Amino acid sequence: MRTQRILWKGIYYNTLEYLHIQSDTTHDIQGNITGLVKDLPIHVQYKISTNAQWEVQTVIISILEHGENTLQLTRANDRWQDKQGTVHAIFDDCTDIDISLTPFTNTLPINRLSLAIGASADIAVVYFDLPGMDIKPARQRYSRLSATTYRYESLTSGFTAELEVDEAGLVINYPEIWERIATHIS
């Protein structure tokens, strides 16, 4: 079993994120994000379970404000369903997820796609726009520029960034948005 602990500092929003990943035949991810988003205090907890190929099976996101708001989606047989079991067909072509307040979710398609240098892939994601708790499908493109650099493009909004990652596909630097300030692997 491999355990990784990462600490990211938010630059765009004044946040701090602690991420804990346990990997064996699956990947169990837990993240905690605390800070100021749009000048309001926020605390977000998320849990993601993937298979060995980094395909998301479950995502649970909780925002602690006056109470706790929780979102949960599970993917089985290429269909996304909520915690009540309702299937959401709007997400049928979505293979990955993207949580707006963390750089971690870039790791999912980076590792799942395993692109060769110079290759690109367009994907559909379930996009969690926090703190508003909005969920919608979004189109994205990942291009591998070098062994440690990827270009991320939101085909929905036009936003583009070049991400520096480590050998595990985890973001080291997401210019002007996040920077990694600590790593521990055991």
HUKA-V562505 format. One record per pair of residues at least 4 apart in sequence whose ideal C-beta (glycine too) atoms are under 7 Angstrom apart, sorted by the first residue. I is the first residue (numbers start at 1). J is the second residue. D is the distance in whole Angstrom. If there is no record, write none. Layout:
i=I j=J d=D
i=I j=J d=D
This chain:
i=1 j=22 d=6
i=1 j=24 d=5
i=2 j=23 d=5
i=2 j=185 d=7
i=3 j=22 d=5
i=3 j=186 d=5
i=4 j=21 d=5
i=4 j=168 d=7
i=4 j=185 d=5
i=5 j=19 d=7
i=5 j=20 d=5
i=5 j=184 d=5
i=6 j=19 d=4
i=6 j=170 d=6
i=6 j=180 d=6
i=6 j=183 d=6
i=7 j=18 d=6
i=7 j=181 d=5
i=7 j=182 d=4
i=8 j=17 d=4
i=8 j=103 d=6
i=8 j=178 d=5
i=8 j=179 d=7
i=8 j=180 d=5
i=8 j=181 d=7
i=9 j=16 d=6
i=9 j=178 d=7
i=9 j=179 d=6
i=9 j=181 d=5
i=10 j=14 d=6
i=10 j=15 d=3
i=10 j=16 d=7
i=10 j=35 d=6
i=10 j=178 d=6
i=11 j=176 d=6
i=11 j=177 d=6
i=11 j=178 d=6
i=11 j=179 d=6
i=12 j=176 d=6
i=12 j=177 d=5
i=13 j=35 d=6
i=13 j=36 d=7
i=13 j=37 d=5
i=14 j=35 d=5
i=14 j=36 d=4
i=15 j=33 d=5
i=15 j=34 d=7
i=15 j=35 d=3
i=15 j=37 d=7
i=15 j=101 d=7
i=16 j=34 d=6
i=16 j=35 d=6
i=17 j=31 d=6
i=17 j=32 d=7
i=17 j=33 d=5
i=17 j=102 d=6
i=18 j=32 d=5
i=19 j=29 d=7
i=19 j=31 d=5
i=19 j=104 d=6
i=20 j=30 d=5
i=21 j=27 d=6
i=21 j=29 d=5
i=22 j=28 d=5
i=23 j=27 d=5
i=25 j=52 d=6
i=26 j=49 d=7
i=26 j=50 d=6
i=26 j=51 d=6
i=26 j=52 d=6
i=27 j=50 d=4
i=27 j=54 d=7
i=28 j=49 d=6
i=29 j=47 d=7
i=29 j=48 d=4
i=29 j=104 d=7
i=30 j=47 d=5
i=31 j=46 d=5
i=31 j=102 d=6
i=31 j=104 d=6
i=32 j=45 d=5
i=33 j=44 d=4
i=33 j=101 d=5
i=33 j=102 d=6
i=34 j=43 d=5
i=35 j=42 d=6
i=36 j=40 d=7
i=36 j=41 d=6
i=37 j=42 d=5
i=37 j=101 d=7
i=37 j=131 d=6
i=42 j=63 d=7
i=42 j=131 d=5
i=43 j=64 d=4
i=44 j=61 d=7
i=44 j=63 d=5
i=44 j=101 d=6
i=44 j=130 d=6
i=45 j=62 d=5
i=46 j=59 d=7
i=46 j=60 d=7
i=46 j=61 d=5
i=46 j=99 d=6
i=47 j=60 d=5
i=48 j=56 d=6
i=48 j=59 d=5
i=49 j=57 d=5
i=49 j=58 d=4
i=50 j=54 d=5
i=50 j=55 d=6
i=50 j=56 d=5
i=50 j=57 d=6
i=51 j=55 d=5
i=51 j=57 d=6
i=53 j=112 d=6
i=54 j=108 d=5
i=54 j=111 d=4
i=54 j=112 d=4
i=55 j=112 d=6
i=56 j=75 d=6
i=56 j=96 d=6
i=56 j=97 d=5
i=56 j=108 d=6
i=57 j=74 d=7
i=57 j=75 d=6
i=58 j=74 d=5
i=59 j=73 d=5
i=59 j=97 d=5
i=60 j=70 d=7
i=60 j=72 d=5
i=61 j=70 d=7
i=61 j=71 d=5
i=61 j=99 d=7
i=61 j=128 d=6
i=62 j=68 d=5
i=62 j=69 d=7
i=62 j=70 d=5
i=63 j=69 d=5
i=63 j=130 d=7
i=63 j=131 d=6
i=63 j=133 d=7
i=64 j=68 d=5
i=69 j=133 d=6
i=71 j=128 d=7
i=71 j=133 d=6
i=71 j=135 d=7
i=72 j=82 d=6
i=72 j=83 d=4
i=73 j=80 d=5
i=73 j=81 d=7
i=73 j=82 d=6
i=73 j=126 d=6
i=74 j=81 d=6
i=75 j=80 d=5
i=78 j=92 d=7
i=79 j=87 d=5
i=79 j=92 d=6
i=80 j=88 d=5
i=80 j=91 d=4
i=80 j=94 d=7
i=80 j=126 d=6
i=81 j=85 d=6
i=81 j=86 d=6
i=81 j=87 d=5
i=81 j=88 d=7
i=82 j=86 d=5
i=82 j=88 d=7
i=90 j=137 d=6
i=91 j=126 d=5
i=91 j=137 d=6
i=93 j=124 d=5
i=94 j=124 d=5
i=94 j=125 d=5
i=94 j=126 d=5
i=94 j=137 d=6
i=95 j=123 d=6
i=95 j=124 d=7
i=96 j=108 d=5
i=96 j=109 d=5
i=96 j=112 d=7
i=96 j=123 d=6
i=96 j=125 d=5
i=97 j=105 d=6
i=97 j=108 d=7
i=97 j=125 d=6
i=97 j=126 d=5
i=97 j=128 d=7
i=98 j=105 d=5
i=98 j=125 d=5
i=98 j=127 d=5
i=98 j=128 d=7
i=98 j=138 d=7
i=99 j=105 d=5
i=99 j=128 d=5
i=99 j=130 d=7
i=100 j=128 d=6
i=100 j=129 d=5
i=100 j=130 d=5
i=101 j=130 d=5
i=103 j=171 d=4
i=103 j=174 d=5
i=103 j=178 d=4
i=106 j=110 d=6
i=106 j=152 d=6
i=106 j=163 d=6
i=106 j=171 d=6
i=107 j=111 d=6
i=107 j=169 d=5
i=107 j=170 d=5
i=108 j=112 d=6
i=109 j=113 d=5
i=109 j=123 d=6
i=109 j=142 d=5
i=110 j=142 d=6
i=110 j=150 d=6
i=110 j=165 d=6
i=110 j=169 d=4
i=111 j=169 d=4
i=113 j=121 d=5
i=113 j=142 d=6
i=115 j=119 d=4
i=115 j=121 d=6
i=115 j=142 d=7
i=115 j=144 d=4
i=116 j=144 d=7
i=117 j=144 d=5
i=117 j=146 d=6
i=117 j=147 d=7
i=118 j=144 d=7
i=119 j=144 d=6
i=120 j=141 d=6
i=120 j=142 d=7
i=120 j=143 d=4
i=121 j=142 d=6
i=122 j=139 d=6
i=122 j=141 d=5
i=122 j=155 d=7
i=123 j=140 d=5
i=124 j=137 d=6
i=124 j=139 d=6
i=125 j=138 d=5
i=125 j=140 d=6
i=126 j=135 d=6
i=126 j=137 d=7
i=127 j=136 d=5
i=127 j=137 d=7
i=127 j=138 d=4
i=128 j=135 d=6
i=129 j=134 d=4
i=138 j=154 d=7
i=138 j=156 d=5
i=139 j=155 d=4
i=139 j=156 d=5
i=140 j=152 d=7
i=140 j=153 d=6
i=140 j=154 d=6
i=140 j=155 d=6
i=141 j=153 d=4
i=141 j=155 d=6
i=142 j=150 d=6
i=142 j=152 d=6
i=143 j=150 d=7
i=143 j=151 d=4
i=144 j=150 d=6
i=145 j=149 d=4
i=145 j=150 d=6
i=145 j=151 d=6
i=145 j=162 d=7
i=148 j=164 d=6
i=148 j=165 d=6
i=149 j=162 d=6
i=149 j=163 d=7
i=149 j=164 d=6
i=150 j=163 d=5
i=150 j=165 d=6
i=151 j=160 d=7
i=151 j=162 d=5
i=152 j=160 d=7
i=152 j=161 d=5
i=152 j=163 d=6
i=153 j=160 d=5
i=154 j=158 d=7
i=154 j=159 d=4
i=161 j=174 d=6
i=161 j=175 d=6
i=161 j=177 d=7
i=162 j=175 d=7
i=163 j=171 d=6
i=163 j=174 d=5
i=164 j=172 d=5
i=164 j=173 d=4
i=165 j=169 d=5
i=165 j=170 d=6
i=165 j=171 d=6
i=165 j=172 d=6
i=166 j=170 d=5
i=166 j=172 d=6
i=171 j=178 d=6
i=171 j=180 d=7
i=172 j=180 d=5
i=173 j=179 d=5
i=174 j=178 d=4
